[in-house]
């Protein structure tokens, strides 16, 4: 995020605080002084959990897919953060790919089950969830 947008957000925060607390000059001075050196720091899940991406594994915020009906019920790895497959379900609740790769025996399970502890992929590698 650019400094321009950080400054706009910080100014909005300052004005919201002042309007909530009241128009007392002393309070306004304290709040204004605080926001002079305030550095707005916005962290994404990628920053918080130190998510590693590569050419084949790209982290996607699964919130983007929450309001879609008829999604595949397979759980996806998503760089260790998990989530629901974003493809449409076609066969027994699964998309074609997850159905063909095991369906209800999919190595990460389904979103209506508890997340498996230390799932092991097809290469025998044990995975650990980040969150």
SULBELBEL-V496647 format. One record per residue. RES is the residue in one letter. BURIAL is b if it has 16 or more other C-alpha atoms within 10 Angstrom, else e. D_LAST is the distance of its C-alpha to the last C-alpha in whole Angstrom. Layout:
{{RES;BURIAL;D_LAST} {RES;BURIAL;D_LAST}}
This chain:
{{X;e;24} {X;e;28} {X;e;30} {X;e;32} {X;e;29} {X;b;28} {X;e;31} {X;e;31} {X;e;28} {X;b;29} {X;b;33} {X;e;31} {X;e;29} {X;b;32} {X;e;35} {X;e;33} {X;e;32} {X;b;36} {X;e;37} {X;e;35} {X;e;36} {X;e;40} {X;e;42} {X;e;43} {X;e;44} {X;e;43} {X;e;40} {X;b;40} {X;e;41} {X;e;38} {X;e;35} {X;b;37} {X;e;37} {X;e;33} {X;b;33} {X;e;35} {X;e;33} {X;e;29} {X;e;27} {X;e;24} {X;e;21} {X;e;19} {X;e;15} {X;e;13} {X;e;10} {X;e;11} {X;e;13} {X;e;10} {X;e;8} {X;e;11} {X;b;11} {X;e;14} {X;e;16} {X;e;19} {X;e;22} {X;e;21} {X;e;17} {X;e;16} {X;b;13} {X;e;14} {X;e;13} {X;e;13} {X;e;15} {X;e;18} {X;e;19} {X;e;18} {X;e;22} {X;e;23} {X;e;25} {X;e;26} {X;b;23} {X;b;22} {X;b;20} {X;b;18} {X;b;14} {X;b;14} {X;b;12} {X;b;11} {X;b;11} {X;b;8} {X;b;6} {X;b;9} {X;b;11} {X;b;15} {X;b;18} {X;b;20} {X;b;23} {X;b;26} {X;b;26} {X;e;29} {X;e;30} {X;e;29} {X;b;26} {X;b;24} {X;b;25} {X;b;28} {X;e;26} {X;b;23} {X;b;26} {X;e;28} {X;e;25} {X;e;25} {X;b;25} {X;b;23} {X;e;23} {X;b;20} {X;b;18} {X;b;15} {X;b;17} {X;b;17} {X;b;15} {X;e;18} {X;e;17} {X;e;14} {X;e;11} {X;e;13} {X;e;12} {X;e;13} {X;b;14} {X;e;17} {X;e;18} {X;e;22} {X;e;23} {X;e;22} {X;e;19} {X;e;16} {X;b;12} {X;e;9} {X;e;6} {X;e;4} {X;e;0}}
